[in-house]
Amino acid sequence: MNFIMERFVHSRLPDGGLPIMFTIHGGTDIPEITLDHFEGYRGSKPVRIGNGAAFHQQFDIYGELMDAIYLYNKYGKPVHWEIWKAVREILDYVLTIMHEPDMSIWEVRSNKQRYTYSQVMLWVAFDRGLRLAEKRCFPCPNRENWMRARDSLYEEIMEKGYDTKTQTFVQSYGSTALDSSILIAPLVFFISPCDPRFTNTLDKILLPPEKGGLTETGLVHRYDTELSEDGVGGKEGAFSMCTFWLVEAMIRASVYEPKYRIRAINLFENMLGFSNHLCMFSEEIARTGEQLGNTPQAFSHLALVSAAFNIDRATGGSRS
């Protein structure tokens, strides 16, 4: 939390926002450079250092930040007054950008859009701020504006982030593309895991790509790269994090819809088989079962731990 507070104080952008990433030393100068003299792993050019996404607008970060602060207050130490003042400043800033397009979690390199994932996480930002204010009885001068923003985001997501024809949540407003990032929705308590809108989306994601889904040999892809213009191009492997999100979403839904329980456990155990010799996971898994992308990947392991915890809680420690 001290690291986060230092970023609040020293790294705010001129408009009041926060950079999306920092170096381990807290810096924000992370230019992306292409190293043309390297061939890359198995000829997978280009080889880059740094990260061009460091300068992207990814509004989902505010939901992830606020959820972390809320959980820190709940399971760690009660947040102090200076943290609360910083929270108020950030959420008042979010009020000014909540209807703008961004690049979202997948760091697309094409046009900005109103990504459904980002809108859900902006809802999370206001929700956690309001919950924290109530739990700690903190003064909240903009409480009514935060509440209106939270409610407005929810209704807009249900109207524009959901396609009534396909009966699924979509990648972005105006799109019909399926995106597995929506699996986060019940995990952050945006929607019930047994809501028909979500279970319809869940069932569609579980289908193989040739049937319009995103799941292949028990592994989940982010989206169909042929239908979604991300500015990167080429094909990619399945995403470890998304696969664990699917498992957790299914195990949460299984409390009300038992049909999901066995499949969730089977998918989880199948996924464990793709870890390396150190039982660690990369960012992606190829069709061959080989690990691809960033290795090890923190996101993958966070999703793994959360999925395992929720399976254990739902089954009482028994996977049968």
C-alpha positions in Angstrom: 0.0 0.0 0.0 2.9 2.3 0.6 4.0 1.8 -3.0 0.5 2.6 -4.2 0.4 5.8 -2.1 3.7 6.9 -3.5 2.3 6.6 -7.0 -0.7 8.7 -6.0 1.6 11.4 -4.8 4.4 11.4 -7.3 3.1 9.9 -10.5 -0.2 11.5 -11.3 -0.7 12.6 -14.9 -1.4 16.3 -15.7 -5.2 15.5 -16.1 -5.3 13.8 -12.7 -5.1 10.2 -13.9 -2.6 7.5 -13.2 -0.2 5.7 -15.6 -1.2 2.1 -16.3 2.2 0.6 -15.3 5.4 1.3 -13.4 8.9 -0.2 -13.3 9.8 -2.1 -10.1 11.4 1.1 -9.0 8.3 3.1 -9.5 9.3 4.8 -12.7 7.1 5.5 -15.7 9.6 5.9 -18.5 9.2 2.5 -20.3 9.8 3.2 -24.0 9.3 0.3 -26.4 12.3 -0.5 -28.6 12.4 -3.1 -31.3 15.7 -5.2 -31.4 15.9 -6.0 -35.1 19.2 -7.9 -34.7 17.5 -10.7 -32.7 15.6 -13.4 -34.4 13.3 -14.1 -31.5 12.1 -17.4 -30.1 11.8 -19.8 -33.0 11.8 -16.9 -35.4 9.0 -15.0 -33.7 10.0 -11.5 -34.6 9.8 -8.7 -33.6 11.8 -8.8 -30.4 10.9 -5.9 -28.2 12.0 -4.5 -24.8 10.0 -2.0 -22.9 6.3 -1.7 -23.4 4.4 0.6 -25.8 1.3 0.0 -23.8 2.8 2.1 -21.0 1.3 5.1 -22.6 -2.1 3.6 -23.3 -5.4 4.6 -21.7 -6.7 1.6 -19.9 -9.5 2.6 -17.7 -9.9 -0.8 -16.1 -7.0 0.0 -13.9 -9.2 2.1 -11.6 -11.4 -0.8 -10.8 -8.5 -3.1 -10.1 -6.9 -0.4 -8.0 -10.1 0.3 -6.0 -10.8 -3.4 -5.5 -7.2 -3.8 -4.1 -7.6 -0.9 -1.7 -11.0 -2.3 -0.6 -9.6 -5.8 0.0 -6.6 -4.3 1.8 -8.9 -2.5 4.2 -11.0 -5.7 4.7 -8.2 -8.3 5.1 -5.1 -6.2 5.8 -5.0 -3.0 7.7 -7.7 -0.3 7.9 -6.9 2.4 5.4 -5.9 5.7 6.8 -7.2 9.2 6.1 -4.5 10.1 3.5 -5.4 7.0 1.5 -9.1 7.9 1.6 -8.4 11.4 0.4 -6.4 9.9 -2.6 -9.4 7.6 -3.3 -11.7 10.5 -3.5 -9.5 12.3 -5.9 -9.2 9.3 -8.1 -12.9 8.6 -8.2 -13.7 12.2 -8.9 -11.3 12.0 -11.8 -13.0 8.7 -13.0 -16.2 10.6 -13.2 -14.7 12.7 -16.0 -13.5 9.8 -18.2 -16.1 7.1 -17.6 -17.8 7.5 -21.0 -14.5 7.7 -23.0 -13.1 4.9 -25.1 -9.8 3.2 -24.2 -7.5 0.3 -25.1 -8.6 -1.9 -22.1 -7.0 -5.0 -20.6 -5.7 -6.5 -23.9 -3.7 -3.4 -24.7 -5.0 -3.2 -28.3 -3.0 -1.3 -30.8 -5.9 -0.3 -33.0 -8.8 2.2 -32.4 -10.0 2.9 -28.9 -13.4 1.5 -28.1 -15.8 1.4 -25.2 -14.7 -2.1 -24.0 -17.2 -3.9 -21.9 -14.4 -5.2 -19.6 -13.3 -1.6 -18.9 -16.9 -0.5 -18.2 -17.4 -3.3 -15.7 -14.2 -2.4 -13.9 -15.2 1.3 -13.8 -18.4 0.1 -12.1 -16.2 -1.8 -9.7 -14.2 1.4 -8.9 -17.3 3.3 -7.8 -18.8 0.3 -6.1 -15.7 -0.3 -3.9 -15.4 3.4 -3.2 -18.9 3.6 -2.0 -18.6 0.4 0.1 -15.4 1.7 1.7 -17.0 5.0 2.6 -19.9 3.2 4.2 -17.9 0.6 6.0 -15.5 3.2 7.5 -18.0 6.1 7.8 -15.6 8.3 5.7 -16.9 11.7 4.6 -17.9 11.4 1.0 -18.9 14.8 -0.6 -19.4 13.3 -4.0 -21.3 10.2 -2.8 -24.5 10.9 -4.9 -22.4 11.5 -8.0 -20.6 8.2 -7.4 -23.8 6.4 -6.9 -25.3 7.8 -10.1 -22.2 6.9 -12.0 -22.3 3.3 -10.7 -26.0 2.9 -11.6 -25.5 4.5 -15.0 -22.6 2.2 -15.9 -24.6 -0.8 -14.9 -27.6 0.0 -17.0 -25.4 1.0 -19.9 -23.4 -2.2 -19.8 -26.6 -4.2 -19.8 -27.9 -2.3 -22.7 -24.8 -1.7 -24.9 -22.5 -4.4 -23.7 -25.0 -7.2 -24.3 -26.2 -8.4 -27.7 -29.9 -9.5 -27.6 -29.5 -11.5 -30.9 -26.7 -13.7 -29.7 -27.8 -13.4 -26.1 -24.2 -12.9 -25.0 -22.1 -10.1 -23.6 -19.8 -8.6 -26.3 -16.3 -7.3 -26.4 -17.2 -3.7 -26.9 -20.2 -1.4 -27.4 -21.5 -1.9 -30.9 -19.6 -5.1 -31.5 -20.8 -8.7 -31.7 -17.5 -10.3 -30.9 -17.2 -12.6 -28.0 -14.5 -11.8 -25.4 -13.5 -14.0 -22.5 -12.6 -11.0 -20.3 -16.3 -10.8 -19.4 -15.7 -13.9 -17.3 -14.5 -11.5 -14.6 -18.0 -10.1 -14.1 -19.3 -12.5 -11.4 -15.8 -12.7 -9.9 -16.0 -9.0 -9.0 -19.7 -9.2 -8.1 -21.0 -7.2 -11.0 -23.5 -9.9 -11.9 -24.8 -13.1 -10.4 -23.0 -16.2 -11.8 -26.4 -17.7 -12.5 -27.9 -14.7 -14.2 -29.2 -16.0 -17.6 -27.3 -13.3 -19.4 -24.1 -14.5 -17.9 -24.7 -18.3 -18.2 -25.7 -17.8 -21.9 -22.3 -16.1 -22.4 -20.5 -18.7 -20.4 -22.1 -21.5 -22.4 -21.1 -19.7 -25.7 -17.5 -19.3 -24.5 -17.4 -23.0 -23.7 -18.1 -23.9 -27.3 -15.1 -24.7 -29.6 -14.0 -21.9 -32.0 -15.6 -23.6 -35.0 -19.0 -23.2 -33.3 -18.4 -19.6 -32.3 -16.9 -20.3 -28.9 -13.5 -19.7 -27.4 -12.6 -23.0 -25.7 -10.3 -25.4 -27.4 -9.0 -28.6 -25.7 -10.1 -27.2 -22.4 -8.2 -23.9 -22.9 -9.7 -20.5 -23.4 -8.8 -17.9 -26.0 -9.2 -14.2 -25.3 -11.2 -13.6 -28.5 -11.4 -14.7 -32.1 -8.4 -12.9 -33.7 -10.1 -13.0 -37.1 -13.1 -11.1 -35.8 -11.4 -8.6 -33.5 -9.0 -6.0 -34.9 -6.4 -5.6 -32.2 -3.7 -4.0 -34.2 -1.3 -6.8 -33.5 -2.2 -9.4 -36.1 -1.4 -13.1 -36.3 -2.7 -16.0 -34.3 -2.1 -16.6 -30.6 -2.4 -19.4 -28.0 -5.1 -19.8 -25.4 -4.7 -17.6 -22.3 -3.9 -19.2 -18.9 -5.6 -16.4 -17.0 -8.8 -16.6 -19.0 -8.9 -20.4 -18.5 -8.7 -20.0 -14.8 -11.3 -17.3 -14.9 -13.6 -19.7 -16.7 -13.0 -22.3 -14.0 -13.9 -19.9 -11.3 -16.9 -18.5 -13.0 -18.2 -22.1 -13.5 -17.6 -23.1 -9.9 -19.4 -20.0 -8.7 -22.3 -20.8 -11.0 -22.3 -24.4 -9.9 -23.6 -23.4 -6.5 -26.9 -22.7 -8.2 -26.4 -24.8 -11.4 -24.8 -28.1 -10.4 -24.1 -29.0 -14.0 -21.1 -26.7 -14.1 -19.3 -28.3 -11.1 -17.7 -31.4 -12.6 -16.7 -29.6 -15.8 -15.1 -26.8 -13.8 -13.1 -29.3 -11.8 -12.1 -31.2 -14.9 -11.0 -28.0 -16.7 -9.0 -27.0 -13.7 -7.2 -30.3 -13.4 -6.6 -30.3 -17.1 -5.1 -26.9 -17.0 -2.7 -27.9 -14.1 -1.1 -30.3 -16.6 0.2 -27.4 -18.7 2.4 -26.0 -16.0 6.2 -26.3 -16.4 8.7 -28.4 -14.4 8.5 -25.8 -11.6 4.7 -25.9 -11.6 4.5 -22.4 -13.0 2.4 -20.9 -15.9 3.1 -18.7 -18.8 0.8 -16.2 -20.4 -0.4 -18.4 -23.2 -0.6 -22.1 -24.1 -0.1 -23.2 -27.7 -2.1 -25.9 -29.4 0.9 -28.2 -28.9 0.7 -27.7 -25.1 3.8 -25.6 -25.1 4.0 -22.4 -23.0 4.1 -19.1 -24.9 4.4 -15.5 -24.0 5.6 -14.0 -20.7 6.9 -16.6 -18.4 6.1 -16.8 -15.5 3.0 -14.6 -15.8 1.7 -13.1 -12.5 -1.9 -12.7 -13.9 -2.0 -16.5 -14.6 -1.0 -17.3 -11.0 -3.4 -14.8 -9.4 -6.2 -16.4 -11.4 -5.0 -19.9 -10.5 -4.9 -19.2 -6.8 -8.4 -17.6 -6.9 -9.8 -20.5 -8.9 -8.3 -23.1 -6.5 -9.6 -21.2 -3.5 -13.1 -21.0 -4.8 -13.1 -24.7 -5.9 -12.1 -25.6 -2.3 -14.7 -23.4 -0.8 -17.5 -24.7 -3.1 -16.6 -28.4 -2.7 -15.5 -28.4 1.0 -12.1 -29.7 -0.1 -13.6 -32.7 -2.0 -13.4 -32.7 -5.8 -15.7 -35.6 -6.3 
